[in-house]
Structures are given as C-alpha cells and as structure tokens.
C-alpha cells in the first residue's frame, strides 16, 4: 500500500469522473468474473430426444453487460489528451508503476506514449482497472 501524499497539483480530470469510471470498470469486471465462475460457456448439451425449453434471452443479458462497457468507452473517448494522460497516470500509480510523488513523471510518460484515442483501448485492457484507479486516487489524495 502506498503512502498517501499531500495534493500538490490540480487535476484536469475531476476525481468524481474517475470515481464514475471506477464504478463502471468494477461493474464490467464483476460481470466477467461472475460469468467465468458460472462456467462461462453457456453451452446447453442436448441429445437427439431433448428439446431446448430454455426461454432465457441471452442476448438481452449480453446487451446489458455491453451497455456498461459501451458507456465507459464513450466517456473515456470524450476525454481530452490531458485528462486521458492523467487517467492513465492514476491507473499506473494505483498499479504501483509509479509512486504518487512521481505524478508529473507518470503524466509525462502517459503523454509521451500517446494518450489520446488509444488511451481508451489501453485502459479497458487493464484487468483490474477499477481497483487501480481507486487505489491511484487514494494515493494521490484526490
């Protein structure tokens, strides 16, 4: 656990926006974890004499899960370059790649790596994004 530092900077991205991303990312992660724990395949094996009497609409369920990810993706795509760089830096700090005291270096590294449209894909590829954003916010004192 990183030591919390005094806030010595102003964030371009609002902490409440990051907290919204945390909630959506955790919802996506929870849906995926639940899916895997439940077997994930959703296969129904039938023999020649069986009939599929399962009237559950799997597409509606997938639609609901995809909606959260689409919402998060759209929100992230709306970030400007500075906000995207800060969001990446917060995730890196939460993941332990940087200390909170290295905030400026983390943001500069994120900008150098091209924080922009690719930021959304990069961030959504992080398996524990919600946790890392939450821990990063806490570490920087936001």
C-alpha positions as CSV (number, residue, x, y, z in Angstrom):
1,X,0.0,0.0,0.0
2,X,1.4,3.3,-1.0
3,X,1.7,6.2,1.4
4,X,-0.8,9.0,0.7
5,X,0.8,12.3,-0.2
6,X,-0.4,15.8,0.1
7,X,-2.1,17.1,-3.1
8,X,0.4,19.4,-4.7
9,X,-1.3,19.7,-8.1
10,X,-4.6,20.4,-9.8
11,X,-6.1,17.6,-11.7
12,X,-7.5,18.3,-15.2
13,X,-9.8,15.3,-14.8
14,X,-12.3,15.5,-12.0
15,X,-11.9,13.0,-9.2
16,X,-15.7,12.4,-9.4
17,X,-15.3,11.5,-13.0
18,X,-12.6,9.0,-12.1
19,X,-14.8,7.6,-9.4
20,X,-17.6,7.1,-12.0
21,X,-15.0,5.2,-14.2
22,X,-14.1,3.1,-11.1
23,X,-17.8,2.1,-10.6
24,X,-18.3,1.2,-14.3
25,X,-15.0,-0.7,-14.6
26,X,-15.8,-2.7,-11.5
27,X,-19.2,-3.5,-12.8
28,X,-17.7,-4.8,-16.0
29,X,-15.1,-6.8,-14.1
30,X,-17.7,-8.2,-11.8
31,X,-19.9,-9.3,-14.7
32,X,-16.9,-11.0,-16.3
33,X,-15.8,-12.7,-13.0
34,X,-19.4,-13.9,-12.4
35,X,-19.5,-15.2,-16.0
36,X,-16.3,-17.2,-15.5
37,X,-17.3,-18.5,-12.1
38,X,-20.6,-19.8,-13.5
39,X,-18.8,-21.8,-16.2
40,X,-18.8,-19.0,-18.8
41,X,-19.5,-21.2,-21.8
42,X,-23.3,-21.1,-21.6
43,X,-23.5,-24.3,-23.6
44,X,-26.5,-26.5,-23.4
45,X,-25.9,-30.0,-24.4
46,X,-28.8,-31.7,-26.0
47,X,-29.2,-35.3,-27.2
48,X,-31.5,-36.2,-30.1
49,X,-34.5,-36.7,-27.9
50,X,-34.1,-33.4,-25.9
51,X,-35.7,-30.1,-26.6
52,X,-34.3,-26.8,-25.6
53,X,-37.0,-25.4,-23.4
54,X,-34.8,-22.7,-22.2
55,X,-36.6,-19.4,-23.0
56,X,-33.9,-17.1,-21.5
57,X,-32.9,-14.4,-23.8
58,X,-29.1,-14.4,-23.5
59,X,-28.8,-11.5,-25.9
60,X,-30.6,-9.2,-23.5
61,X,-28.2,-10.2,-20.8
62,X,-25.2,-9.6,-23.1
63,X,-26.7,-6.3,-24.2
64,X,-26.9,-5.1,-20.6
65,X,-23.3,-6.0,-19.9
66,X,-22.1,-4.5,-23.1
67,X,-24.0,-1.3,-22.3
68,X,-21.8,-0.6,-19.3
69,X,-18.7,-1.1,-21.3
70,X,-20.0,1.0,-24.2
71,X,-20.8,3.8,-21.7
72,X,-17.4,3.6,-20.2
73,X,-15.8,3.5,-23.6
74,X,-17.8,6.6,-24.7
75,X,-16.9,8.5,-21.6
76,X,-13.2,7.8,-22.0
77,X,-13.3,8.7,-25.7
78,X,-14.7,12.1,-24.6
79,X,-11.6,12.8,-22.5
80,X,-9.1,15.3,-23.9
81,X,-5.4,14.4,-24.1
82,X,-4.6,15.9,-20.7
83,X,-7.4,14.1,-19.0
84,X,-6.5,10.8,-20.7
85,X,-2.9,11.2,-19.6
86,X,-3.9,11.8,-16.0
87,X,-6.3,8.9,-16.0
88,X,-3.5,6.6,-17.2
89,X,-1.1,8.1,-14.6
90,X,-3.7,7.4,-11.9
91,X,-4.0,3.8,-13.0
92,X,-0.2,3.4,-13.1
93,X,0.1,4.8,-9.6
94,X,-2.7,2.5,-8.4
95,X,-0.9,-0.4,-10.0
96,X,2.4,0.5,-8.4
97,X,4.3,1.5,-11.6
98,X,4.8,5.0,-10.1
99,X,4.6,6.5,-6.7
100,X,2.2,9.4,-6.0
101,X,5.3,11.6,-5.6
102,X,6.2,10.8,-9.2
103,X,2.9,12.3,-10.5
104,X,4.5,14.6,-13.0
105,X,6.7,11.9,-14.4
106,X,3.7,9.5,-14.7
107,X,1.6,12.1,-16.6
108,X,4.6,12.9,-18.9
109,X,5.1,9.2,-19.7
110,X,1.4,8.8,-20.5
111,X,1.5,11.8,-22.8
112,X,4.7,10.5,-24.5
113,X,3.1,7.2,-25.1
114,X,0.3,8.9,-27.0
115,X,-2.6,9.4,-24.5
116,X,-5.4,10.1,-26.8
117,X,-7.8,7.7,-28.7
118,X,-5.6,4.8,-27.9
119,X,-5.9,5.5,-24.2
120,X,-9.4,4.0,-24.0
121,X,-8.3,0.7,-25.5
122,X,-5.3,0.6,-23.3
123,X,-7.2,1.4,-20.1
124,X,-10.0,-1.0,-20.9
125,X,-7.4,-3.7,-21.5
126,X,-6.3,-3.4,-17.8
127,X,-7.8,-6.4,-15.9
128,X,-8.1,-4.5,-12.6
129,X,-8.8,-1.0,-13.9
130,X,-11.4,-0.1,-11.3
131,X,-9.2,-1.2,-8.4
132,X,-6.1,0.5,-9.8
133,X,-8.0,3.8,-10.5
134,X,-9.4,3.7,-7.0
135,X,-6.0,3.0,-5.4
136,X,-4.4,5.6,-7.5
137,X,-6.9,8.3,-6.5
138,X,-6.4,7.4,-2.9
139,X,-2.6,7.5,-3.3
140,X,-2.6,11.0,-4.7
141,X,-5.1,12.2,-2.2
142,X,-7.9,13.1,-4.6
